[in-house]
Amino acid sequence: MRTVLNILNFVLGGFATTLSWLLATLVSIICIVTLPLTRSCWEITKLSLVPYGNEPIHVDELDPSNKNALLNTGGTLLNILWVIFFGWWLCVMHIVVGIAQCVTIIGIPVGIANFKIAGIALWPVGRRVVSVETARAAREANARRRFG
């Protein structure tokens, strides 16, 4: 089912969103100031290409033992730069593509995936794209550690 939805996503506009993320990745490589954003751009490029079966998760959830206040502060500053340079237009693009996909009944699930990616487009630094199973396992392990 994931494969069918990923193909549907690609055909119904996923190629445009993926190309936009790829462009943002290339621009972040070219501009020296935005070089630290390249990893986040690439992670969301993967998610935009294949949104079903993958899920973004914060690195602190993946490996809570490596939490670092300095890195979190740096990530917040990078996210602010991100919103100014790339985030707003990538977010708007995902919203527009999502609305266009929701016009047809067959495109509604793909449109909803684009709305989820639009939220990530605004604040991507510190996120990694992993399989749904890995994300679920990491969240369950964190919940066990925290609550019991």
Rosetta blueprint (number, residue, H / E / L):
1 M L
2 R H
3 T H
4 V H
5 L H
6 N H
7 I H
8 L H
9 N H
10 F H
11 V H
12 L H
13 G H
14 G H
15 F H
16 A H
17 T H
18 T H
19 L H
20 S H
21 W H
22 L H
23 L H
24 A H
25 T H
26 L H
27 V H
28 S H
29 I H
30 I H
31 C L
32 I L
33 V L
34 T L
35 L H
36 P H
37 L H
38 T H
39 R H
40 S H
41 C H
42 W H
43 E H
44 I H
45 T H
46 K H
47 L H
48 S H
49 L H
50 V L
51 P L
52 Y L
53 G L
54 N E
55 E E
56 P E
57 I E
58 H E
59 V H
60 D H
61 E H
62 L H
63 D L
64 P H
65 S H
66 N H
67 K L
68 N L
69 A H
70 L H
71 L H
72 N H
73 T H
74 G H
75 G H
76 T H
77 L H
78 L H
79 N H
80 I H
81 L H
82 W H
83 V H
84 I H
85 F H
86 F H
87 G H
88 W H
89 W H
90 L H
91 C H
92 V H
93 M H
94 H H
95 I H
96 V H
97 V H
98 G H
99 I H
100 A H
101 Q H
102 C H
103 V L
104 T L
105 I L
106 I L
107 G L
108 I H
109 P H
110 V H
111 G H
112 I H
113 A H
114 N H
115 F H
116 K H
117 I H
118 A H
119 G H
120 I H
121 A H
122 L H
123 W L
124 P L
125 V L
126 G L
127 R E
128 R E
129 V E
130 V E
131 S E
132 V H
133 E H
134 T H
135 A H
136 R H
137 A H
138 A H
139 R H
140 E H
141 A H
142 N H
143 A H
144 R H
145 R H
146 R H
147 F H
148 G L
